[in-house]
Amino acid sequence: MSGPVQGMPRYLCAVDASALKELPGASAARCPTCGHRTDVPGRGVLGDGFDVTHEQWGLRGDVHVWRAMREQVAATPTPATEAAIRQAFVDGFRAVVAVDLDTTDEARVHRPELDHGGLSGGVVDVEWWRAEGIPLLVDRALERRPVTTETAASPPPARKGAGGAAVTVIVWVVVLAIPGALIGGGSFLLYQRAVGSWVEATVLECDTYRAGASFRTDCIAEWTEGGRTVVGDFVGGNGESDAGRTVTATVRGDTAYSRSLGLPILLLALGLPFLAFPVLALRHRLATRRAGSRT
C-alpha cells in the first residue's frame, strides 16, 4: 500500500467488512464503521497482514483459504525482509492448500475441506493468490510493522514501477542474449563441423566482395564422394588463403564445411564468461531468498 492508496475501495475492513474510504491528503484509508486506519502500526506479527480483505475474490474457496491462513500464521513474528515475509505467506498457503505457489503449474485446484457449498465451492484460484492475495498480505505486513530502531533505519524497499520493471527486463534480455548468441553460434558451428560425411576437399577459388557494411568471401571446392566428383560451396574456412589448398571438410548436401575448430572454440570461450554473470546472479538471488526465509 506504499504511496497513494489507489483502488482502495476494492478492499474491505477485516473487522466489519465495511468498504475502506481513502483519506483526503493522506496515503491511507479508513474504515467508516470501526475507524481502523490502514496506516496504524500493528503488533509485528503476520496476522497484521489480514486487517484488510478483498472485496472481490478469485473463486469461492479463496475466502476460506484466507481465514485458514490467518489462523495458521497469525501469531508468527513478521520477518525482517520482504522476501522472508512473502515466503512465510507462501508456506502458510502451502500448509492450507497443499500447493506451492512458486513451483505449481496449476491455475486452480479443488479442496473438499474448503467446500462450503455454492458454485465453485472449494475451488481455489491459485493464479489469483499469486498475483493478488499474497502481494496484498506482504504489503500489509510490511506497512503495519511497529516502528522500531531497526525498521526506522531500514524502511520497506521501494516497489518497482512499470518503467523500472521494463528496464530490468530489457537489461536481462541483453545479458542473456550475448552469451546465447556466442555459445549458440559456437555450438552450431561445432555441430556443422561434426555431422556429415568427412572428405578431403580441394578449394578451387575464393571470391571476396562487399556485402553492406562488411565483406564476404565465398569459396568453391571440389571433392570426391561415393565415387563421383562433386563441386560445391565451401564454408567456414580461412577465406582466400584456402584457395588451392586441400582441407578436411564435412559434407552435407552440396556444401562442404570446414572442420577447423578455431572459430567455434573462440565463440564458446567468449560466451562462457558472459554466461557466468546471470548464473551467479541467479545463485545470489536464491541464496538471499533462502537466508531471508530463515530470518
Secondary structure, 3 states (H helix, E strand, C coil): CCCCCCCHHHEEECCCCCECEECCCCCCEECCCCCCECCCCCCCEHHHHHCEEECCCCCCCHHHHHHHHHHHHCCCECCCCHHHHHHHHHHHHHHHHCCCCCCCCCCEEECHHHCCCCCCCCEEEHHHHHHHHHHHHHHHHHHCCCCCHHHHHCCCCCCCCHHHHHHHHHHHHHHHHHHHHHHHHHHHHHHHHHCCEEEEEEEEEEEEEEECCEEEEEEEEEEEECCEEEEEEEECCCHHHHCCCEEEEEEECCEEEECCCHHHHHHHHHHHHHHHHHHHHHHHHHHHHHHHHCC
